[in-house]
């Protein structure tokens, strides 16, 4: 089946460079039909070029590489081509972001830059995602802006090319329900705000619905409405969970990573899938790189398994939880349990067999299988190094709070009392935000912060077993001996919301971009068991599958 390849030239902030005029060359294109060997960018391209009608001669896994005349190089996300009858395909989208108002010459209706038209144009032409929704804070959306959003959503919806969903963000305070993305299947729908707080025209204030349970009453019986609670300025309150409208929760956005939110849902016994979006305010849905602010991260993406690129097909995949979220990388992830796809629910008397297939955009650090909130298997399995230089990985993660002030500052240092640090690599460090301040053969000092996400270091050491490392940071200080890592990884609680430091020996030579494995859980518990998979790359990009809900019963 033909597909498109998009090549874009980005500046250091992740914006397209309209002045780019380089010549690019595709390498290793023997299996690609209709792809030119080279191309010179024109002024009309504005830094982005889409090549359509590309096809592959044989099934298999591919990554396309492109270099330009100045030596810049890029590698595509993995491309998986399967032979046989067409089944579900993977489509990528971002259903959470907002812009300025209707036109540039009026005061902002909502926070952000750009217009709804520019927002959808960027998603389709620059980010090259497949589906999108505009989601302005409801208490700022005027009648005129809502009319414009309705018109532009309808205008840009083009089945099998680019799918849009009408929607808005219900933005009540957490005690009243908290932030929820509201999505409609059809066009030209009403907006039911949480309040008219910043809307000047209050003539339709009677349409407000607060708390969010009042919105559920208004929507009751409708199959064409969906709500997705998320964590932003006013995190979603799961006390108001209604399965009639909620089948998904957001696990990542530019506000940070919120595994605690997923864990809370599972602990409550809620049956939800996991998605990730950008919550972009810079008119860059689907490609939302963080601004130079340490309390933001790159926006996420959601992949769905659907049979075609139409509203109804994407909607059905989302409602069925046949989807997964990432931190923005287009990681391919396939998970099934006893032949059942992510999102499904089934009963069995057999031990659950979890099959996992991952194709990364970088080397994969680890893949974990969870049963509920408990990790039950990690790939590759723990294997301490027997001889030679050892590699020690230290990761820090978490947030200070669930609310708006999430940022945890990890500025600190580590010291080695015996032996020496041969070299180090940073993991997930951002330019202008994280940096190594000082380095010697026994000391490292750094500036770093997280908002639920991971960052860290890999140290290559020439040191004896009884050597001791002291880790000193603002949230936590502790010591450990290298010999302790031969037994099991060390996890140190640092308070806050999932604030922790994880230390383990790693074997970088075992890291791969493509992983597949099976795991049989012989310790499954009687009752409902949600199985889901968490992927972490060495660049700290992540992916989370939606759970498969397994009702296990003994013979």
N, C-alpha and C positions, 0 to 999 in steps of 0.2 A: 504494500500500500504506500503510495507517495506521501512524503512529508516535507516540511519546510525546515531550513537551517537559517538561523539569524546570527549575524556577526555584528557586534557593536564595539565601538571604541569608547572607553569610559575614562574619565579623569580620576584623580585620587579620591574624590568624594563620591564616586559611583554614578556621576552624571554623564550622559552621552556628550561626546565632544563634536559639536557641529562643524568645527574647522578641520577635522581629520581628513587627510587626503592620501593616506598611505596605500601602498600596494600590498595586498595579502595573498598568501599562497597556501592552499590546502595540501596537506601531506597525507600519505597512506590512503589514497582515494580509490584504490583499485576496485573495491567492492561497491562504490557509490556511482550510480548512474545520474546523469544530468547535472552534475556538480562541476562548475568550472575549475580549472587548475589554479587560476589566479583571478584577481579582480582589483581594480583601482577605484577607490572611493571618490565619489563626485560631491559637489556642493549640495546637490539635491538630496543626497543620502542623509545629511546631517548627523553623520557618525554611526548610522545604523543601516544595515543592508539585509534584506530577507531574500533568500534563494528558495524558490518554490519548485514543486514537482520532483523532488529528490527521491530516489528509491534505492534499495539494496539488492544486489544480485543473489545473495545467499543469506539464509538465516544465521543468527549468531549475535554476539555481543560486540559492539563497536564504540569507539570514542574518536571523534574527529578532531584533528589538530590543525591549527592555523598559525602561521607566522607572518610578520610583516617585514618590510624592507629595513626597518630600524632595529630588528631583532626581538621585538615584542612577540610573545607566544601565548596562546590560549588553547585549552583542551575542553571539548564539549562535555556535557553531562552524558552518562552512559546511554547508549541507544541499543535496545534489545529487540531483535527481529525474530519472530517465531514463525515456523511454517505450519501449514494446516489451516483448519477453519478459523475464521476470525472470532475471537472471544472478546473479553473485556479489554479495553485499552486504558492507558494511564493519561489523564488530563490534569493540568496544573492550574491552580487559581488562587486568587486573593479576594476574599469577600469582606474586607474590613479596612476602610480608609476614608478620608474626607479631604475637602478642599476649601478654598475661599468661597465667595458667593458666586452669583450668576455671571457677573461681568467684572472686569478689572477696575472699572471706574466707580464702583460702589463700595460702601463699607462692607467688611466681611460679615457674612451671615453665620459662618462656622469657622472654627480655627483651621488654619492651613493655608496653602498657596494653590494657585491655579483655579480652574473652573471645572465643573463636571465633565464638559466636553474634552478638555485637555487631559483630565484624569483617565477617561476611557481610552483616549488615543494613546497615551503612554502605556497603559496596560496591554493593549493589543499590538502596538507597533514597536515599542522599545523593550518592554519587559517580556514580550512574546508569551504571555500566559493565555490560557484557553477560556477562562471564565472569571468574572469580576462583579463586584457590587460596590456602590457608593454608600457610605455609612456616616452621615453627619450627626453630631450630637443634637438630639431632638429639640432641646430647649433653646436652640439657636436657629432652627430651620423656619424661615418665613414661608408664607403661602407662595410667594413668587419663586423662591428657591425650590420648593417642593415641586412646583409645576415644571421647572426647568429640569430637575432630576428625573422626573417621570418621562419627560420628552426625550432626554438624552439616553436614558436607559433603554427606551424602546428603539431609538434611532440606531444605537450601536449593536443591538442584538442581531446576530447573523448566524443562524444555525450552520454547524459544521465548519465555521471559521472562528467565531468569537461569541461567547454567550454572556449575557448580562442578566443580573437579577435586581429588581427594584427593592430598595430597603433603606433603613435608617437605624441609628443607634438609640434605643430606649435608654436614657441616661439618668435614671433616678438614683438617689443615694442608696448605699448598701443596705441600710435598714428597711428600705422600701423595695428592695429587689436587686439593686445594683445594675451595672451595665450589661445589656443584652443586645446583640445584633438581631434585628428583625428582618426577615427575608420573605418576599412574596414570589409565588410562582408566576403570577400574571401581572400585566401592566396596569397602570392607572388605578392604583389603590390608595386609600386614605392613609394619613399619618395620625397616629394616636400618641401624642407626646406624653412624657412624664410630667412636664410642666411647660409654661410659656415664659420661663424666667427671663430670657433675653430676647424674646420675640415681642416687638413693639405692638403689632396688631393682635389684640386679645379678643377679637370678635368670635373666634371659634374655640375659646378656652373650655367650652363644655365638652370638647372632644378629648380632653386630657384623660389619661388613665393612670392612676397612681393610688396605691402601690401596684406592682406589676400583676398581682392577682386579679386586679380589675381588668387588665388587658387580656388575661386568659379568659375571663368571662365574655368579653367582647368577641374573641376569636373562637370560642367554643364551637366544636363541630366542623371547623374549617380544616381541610386537608392541604390547603394551598398556602399555609403560613408556617414558618419555621423560626425558632429563636435559638440563639447560641450565646450562653453566658460567657463573659470573659473578665480578665483582670486588667484594669487600666487605672483611672483615677478613682473609680467607684467599683470595686471588685464585685462580681456577681454573687448573690446570696442564694445558696442552694436550698435554703429553707423554702424558697418559692418554686422549687423544681416542679415542672409539670410535664410528664412524659408525652402528653398529647402534642406538645410543640417542641420539646427539647430532646434531641437525640445526640447532640454533640456538645463538647466544651472546648474552649480554646486553651491550648497548653503553652503557646509561645506567641509573642508579638514584639514590636520594637520596644515595648515597655520592659521586656525581660522574658525569662523562662519560669513557668509556673507548674512544676511537677506536683507541688503541694495541692494545687487545685484538682488535678486528676486523682491524686491519692484520696482527697476528701470525698470526691464523688464515689469512688470505689468503696471506701469505708462505709459510706451510707447505703451501699447496695444499689446505687443508681446504675442503670444500663446506658452508658454513653460511649460515643466514639471520640477520638482525639483529632483536633484540627489545629492548624497554626496559620495566622495571617499577619499582615504588617501593622495594622492600625496606623497607616501612614498619614502624615499631615503635610507632606512635601510634594504632593502630586506625582508620586512615583510608585503606584501600586504594583506589586509583583517584583519590584527591584528597589526596595527601600533600604538603602545603605544608611547607617546611623550618622546623624550630624556630629559635630565635634563637641559632644556632651557625654560625660562618663556615665550618665544614668540612662542611656539608651543603647540598644543593640540593633543588629540587622533584622529587618522584618522577616516573618516566616512565610511559608507557602504550604498549600494543601494539595495533595494528589488524590484523585478519585479513580476508582475502577468503574468505568461505564462503557456501555456498548456503542455510544455515539456522542458527538459533541452537540447536544441539544439541551434546552432547558429541562425538559422532562427527564431525560436520561441522567443528567448531572444531579438533578433534584432527587431522583430515586436512589442514586448512589449515596448521597449525603444522608437521606432519611434512613437508609439501610446500614449506615456506619461503615460502608465499604470505602474507607478512605484513611489517610494518615497525614500527619503533619511533620514539617521539617523546619529548621532554623533558617531556611532560605536556599539551601543547596538542593539540587534536584537529584536526590538519592533515590534509587529504585529499591523498593522494599516489598517483598511478597511474603505473607505469613498465612499458613493454614494449619488447622488442628483437625486431625482425622478427616482431612479432605474438605473442611469448612473454612471459607474465607474470613478474613478479618471483618468484624461487625456481626457475624452470624451468631445464632443461639441454637444449641441442640442438646439432646440428652444421649448418654452413652453409659455402657457398663464396662467399656474397655479403657485402659490407661490412655490418657491423652498423648498423642504423638504430634509434637510441634515441628513443622517444617519451615525453615527460614531461608530466604534467598535475598542477599543484599548486594547491590552494585553501587559503589560509592563514587563521589567526586574527588576523593582523596583517600589516603590510606586509612583503613578502618582500625581504630584502636581496640574497641570491644563491642560486642553485641550481647545484650542481656535479655533473658526470658523471664518475665514476671508472672506469678500467679497472684492476682490481686495486687497487694502492695509489697509483696515479698519477692525478691529476686531468687529464682530457683536454679538458674544455669547461666554461666558466662562463657562466651567464646571469644578468643581462644582460652582454653582452660589455664589456670594458674600454673606456671612452670618456671620456678626460680633458676637462674643461671648457675651452672656447676663450676665454671672456670672462666678466666679472662676478665676483661673489664665488665662491670655490671652497670646496667641502666636502671635508674630509679626515677619513677614518675611521681610527681607531686601535683595534685589538682586541688584548687580551692573553688568553692561555689556557694550559692545561696543568696539570700536577700535579707535586708535588715527588718523589713516588715511586709505585710500584705498590701498596704495602702500605697499612696502616691510616692512617699519617701522610701523607696526600696533599696537604694544603693548601699552596698557594703564595701567599705574601703579596706583593702588587704595590704596596704603599703607595709613593707617589712624586709626581712633578711633571713638568710640561713647561713649556718657555719658548719664546717666539717672539722672534727678535732684531730683526725689521723688520715694519712693518705692525701689524695688530691683530686680535684675536679678536673677531668681531662677536657671536657667541653660540655656545653649545654644547648638546649633548644627551647624556645618559648612555645607555648601552646595557647592559641586563641588570643594572643596579645593584639591590641588595636593600635595603629599609628596615632600619635598625638594624645593617646589616653593612657596606654600601658607602656612601660619601658624598664629596661635593666639599667640601674643607676651606677652600679659598681660590680666589678667582677675580678676575682683573683682565684688562685687554685684551691682556696678553702672558704671563700666568702662570696655570696651573691646578695645584692640589694636591689629592690624593685619598687615600682609604683604600679598598682593594679586595683581594679574594682570590679564587682559583679552585681547583676540585678537578677539573680536566680540562675544565670548561665555559668559555664565552667571556664576557667583559665588555669594555667599552670606551667610546669617546667618538666623537662626530662634531663637528668644529670647522668653523664657517663663518668664513672668513678673508678679510680685505682686505689682501693682502700681495703683494709682488713675487715673481717667479720665483726670485730669489737669496736669498730669506728662508730662514732656517735654524731648524729646530725641534730642541731638545734634549729627549730623553725620558730621564728618570732614575727608575729603580725599583730595588727591592732585587735582583731577579734579573738585570737588565740595564740598562746605560746606553749610549745611542748618539745620533748626530746625523744629520740628513738635510736636504737642501735641497728646497724645493717643486718645483723644476724636475725633480728626479729622478723624481717621481711621474708625470710626463707620459710617461715611457718604459714603466714597468711597476710593479706594486705591489712594495713592499718587505716581505720576510719576514726577521725576525731571530731566530735560534736563541738561546734563553735557558736551555739545559740541561734537567735534570730529565727528566720524561716528557712529551714534546710541549709543553714550555714555549716559547712563542714570542710575538712581537709582529708583527702584520700591519698595514701602513700602505698606504692607497691613496686615490686621489681617487674620490669617489662622486657620483652624480647622483640625489639623493633624489626628484627629480621623475619618475624612471624606476621607482621602487619601486611595486609593485602587490601586491594581495592574491591575485590570480589570474593564473597564468602557465601557458602551454603552449608547447612548442617541440619540434623534432626536430633530432637531430644524427646525422650519418653519420660513423663513424670509419673513415677511409681509411688509417689507420696501424695497424690491428689487426694483432696478431702471430699467427703460426701456433701453434696449440695452444689451451689452455683460457684464456679471457678472462672474468673475472667483472666484469660491468657493474652498477654500483649508483649511487644518487643520494643526494646530501646536500643538505638544505634548511636555510637559516638565515634567520630573520626578524630584523627590526630590534630586537625585544625579546629577541633571543638565544635564543628557542625554536627547537628544531631537530627534524628528522626524517631518518631513514636508511632507505632501501629495502633489502630483501634483494636480493642480487645475482641477476642472470640469468647463468648459466654458458654461455658461447658457445664451442663447439669450432670454431675457424676453420681451414679448410684451403683451400689454393689449388687452382685448377682444374687 
